[in-house]
Amino acid sequence: MRFLSSGRLHAAFELGELRVVSLRDGYIDMPPTRLRDEDGCALAELPAAVPLAGDNLRLSVNAFHVTDGTRSLLVDTGASDAWHDPTMGLIYDALDEAGVDRAHITDVAITHRHEDHVSGLIAPGGAEAFPKLERVWIGAGDVSVFTGRLAPVRDRVMPVAEEVAINDWATAIPAPGHTPGHTVYEVASGDGRLLIWGDTVHVPTLQFERPDVTWELDGDQPQARAARAALLERLTLPHHFVAGAHLDSPGIARVTPSGHGYTLEYLAPPIG
């Protein structure tokens, strides 16, 4: 996988015959007490290597656009105006900056039902953000989110109950734990494999070295821990890379084993 270029809100990469663009929706600040040990208790002590913004953890929020030049797939959509936070909702500007026409996006894949991942299907003001949208892929356990502001796209939802091909280079893979329908998307071209995940890891400076650490908002913490362990092991295979919604923007990296955990190596300089 090769880094090509970047701007204030996006970074572009090449994966075989595919173009992958990381899109920065913004960031959210969360208290360190969200982190949990194996007993489900707040961590007694935060390692010095974990940076804080004031007293909070700062989580990047990323989405990813993949295209072969004809077909495209957008994985996650950011928060739009649902989060009520000026640090979020930048994905539309990021798409513009990257030269991606929203009218060309027919398929959107959602990692899970939380607002900072799915709300961008509807633009501020209430209109659909992707006027030619044909399919919204999401884990079957999370389809209940399509009510209220998201109801207009409910008729195009494609529930993912098992591993399924979206097209000939993208596959949806259930990875429940954070939510019942949490799903990762594997993109493949040539020898390269890119796993695009949502909330598998929230704090990259901690959870790669200590993958046992979970998150308060993981609906099933043991299941989330097991899903993370399986995905991290998968990422150690040759020519595998990760794109993470809450990895530091632009959030695309390679993973290698290190001691009892893993080391994360980003493929591009930070943006945002």
N, C-alpha and C positions, 0 to 999 in steps of 0.2 A: 504494500500500500504506500502511495507516494503523496506527500503534501505538495499542492500546486500554488495556492495563493490565499490571501486572507484580507479582510477589511475590518471595520469596527465591529460588525455584527455577524460576520460569517467567515468560514474557512472552507476551501475546496480541496478535495483529495481525488486521487485516481485509484480505483481498485479494478485491476484488469481492464475490461472494456466499459466499466461503469464510472460515472462521476458522482461522488458523494459530497454533499455540502452540509456542514454543520451550521445551524442557525441559532443564534443566541436570542432567547426570549427575555432574558434578564436574570435577576437573582432574587432569592428570598433569604431572610435571616431567621434562624431557629435557635432556641436555647440548647445548650449542650446536654441538658437533662433529658432530651429526646433519646439519647444513646442508652442502650440497655446491655447488661451483661447476660450470661447464660441463665441466670436465675430470674431474668426479667426485671431486675432492679437497675436504677440509674447508675451509670459508672461512678465508682467512688472517686476516681481521679482522671482528669483529661490529660493525655500525654502532651508534653511540651511541643511536640512536632505538629500538633493540630492548631492551625491559626484561628484566631478569633477576630471578628469585627465588632469592636466594643466588647460586650459580654456574650455575643452570639456566634454561632456557626453561620458562615455565608455559603449558601448552596447555589451554584450556577444552575440555570434552567435552559436546557438545550433541546432542540428538535433536529431532525435529519432528513434531508431530501436526497433521493437516489434516482438516477436516470440512466438509461442506456442510449439516450438520444431520441427515442420514440416514446417509450413508456416511462412513467415515473411513479414514485411512491414517496409519500411524506409520512414519516414516523413521528407521531406526537405533534401537537399544534400550539403548545403554550397556553397561556392563561387568558388571552384577550383582555376584556375589562372585568372579568369575573372575580379577580383577586383583590380588586380595589387597592392596588399598590402601584405607585408610579415607577417602581423598579422592574415591573413586569409588563408583558403584552407587546414586546418589540418584534415578534416574529414576522409581522407583515412588512416592517421596515427591513428586516434581515433578508426576506425573500426578494424584495426590490433591489437591495444592495447587491445580492448575488445574481441578479438577472433572471430569477425564476418567476415566470408568469403564473399567477394563481389560477388563471383560467385554463391552464394546461394540466392541472392536477385532477386526475379522476379517481385515484385510490389514496386513501389515508389509513394508516395503521396506528392504532392507539395502544400504548403499552398497558394502561390501566385507567380506571375511572376518575382519578383525582383531578381537581380543577386545573392544576398547572400543566396538565398533559392533554386534556380533552376539550377545554372550554374554547380554544381558538378555532374550533369548527364554525363558531358564530362570531362574526366581527362585532366590534363596538357599534351600537345602534341597532343590532338585531338581525342584520342580513347574513345570509350564508357567506362564509369567507371564501369558499371554493365553488364558483358558479357551475362548473361542469362535473361536480362530484358524482361518482357512480357507486362507490363502495366504501364503507367504513368497517375496517377489520378490528375486532376487539374480542378479548376473552369472553366466553359465554357467561362466566360468573359475574361479569361487570356490565352487562347490557342494560341493567336497570337504570343506568345513569341517563338514558336518553328520554328524559322527561323535561318539562319546563322549557328553559331556553334552548335545550338541545333536541327537543321534540321534532323540529323540522327535518332532521336528517335520519330519523328513526327508521324510515322505510328502506334505507340503503345499508343498514347494519348487517354485517356478515359475522355471526358469532363463531368464535374459534373454540372448539371443544377438544381438539386433538391436533397434532402436527399436520399442517396443511400448506400446500404450495399456493402462494398468491399469484405468482407468475413463474417464468422459468429461471429466475435468479433470486427470488425472495420467498422465504418460508416462515410461517408463523409457528412458534413453539411455545406451548403453555409452560409457565413457570410460576405457579401460584404460591402465595405466601404473604406477600405484601398486601395484595387483595386477592379475592377468589379467582379473578380473571386475569391476573398479571401475566403478560405475554411478552416474549422477546422475539425479535425478528432477525433471522440470519439472511444476509445478502452474500451471494457468491458469484465470482467471476474468475475464470482461469483457476489458479491455485489458491486465490485469496478468499478468505471468509471473514465477514464482519458481523459480529453479534451486536445488535442495537437493543439496549435495555433501558427500562425506566427507572424504577426505584430498587434495583438490586443492591446498589451501593449509594448511600447518601453522603458519606464523608470519606472521600478517597484517601486523605492523608492518614486515616486510621484503619478503615475496613479492609484494605488489601493486606496490610501487615497483620491485622487481627480480624479475619473474616467471621469469627464467632460473634462479634459485636452486632447487635441488631438495632432496630429503630422503634421508638414507642408506637408509631403509627403502622407498623407491620401488623396486619390483622391476625396472622398466625406466625408468631416469632420463630418457633422451631421449624416450621415449613419454609419460611423465608430464609432462614440460615442454611437449610439443606439445599434450597434452590441456588443460593449464592455459591455454596461449595461446589455443586455440580457444574455451574457455568464457569467458575474460575478454573476448574480443572480442564474443562473443554478449551478454554482460551490458551492453555499452555501448548496446545498442538501446533505444529508448524503452520505458518502462513495465516494464523488467526489473529484478529484484532477486535477491539471493543469500542463501541460508541455509547457513551452513557449520558442519560438526561441530566444527572447531577455531578458528573465529573467536571473538573475545571474547564471552562470553555477554551477551545472548541470541543474538548471531550472525547477525542479519538486517540487511542493508545494501544500499545502492546503490553501483554502481561507475561511475566516470567516467575517461576517458583523462587522463593527466597526464605530459607529457614522453615518455620511453621506457617508461613504466609506467602505473600506474593509481592512483587515489585511492579509498579506501574511506570511505563515510559511513554510520555506524550509524543505524538508525531508532529506537532506544530507548536509554535509559540502561543502564549495566551492571548485571548481577544477580550474586548469589553472593558 
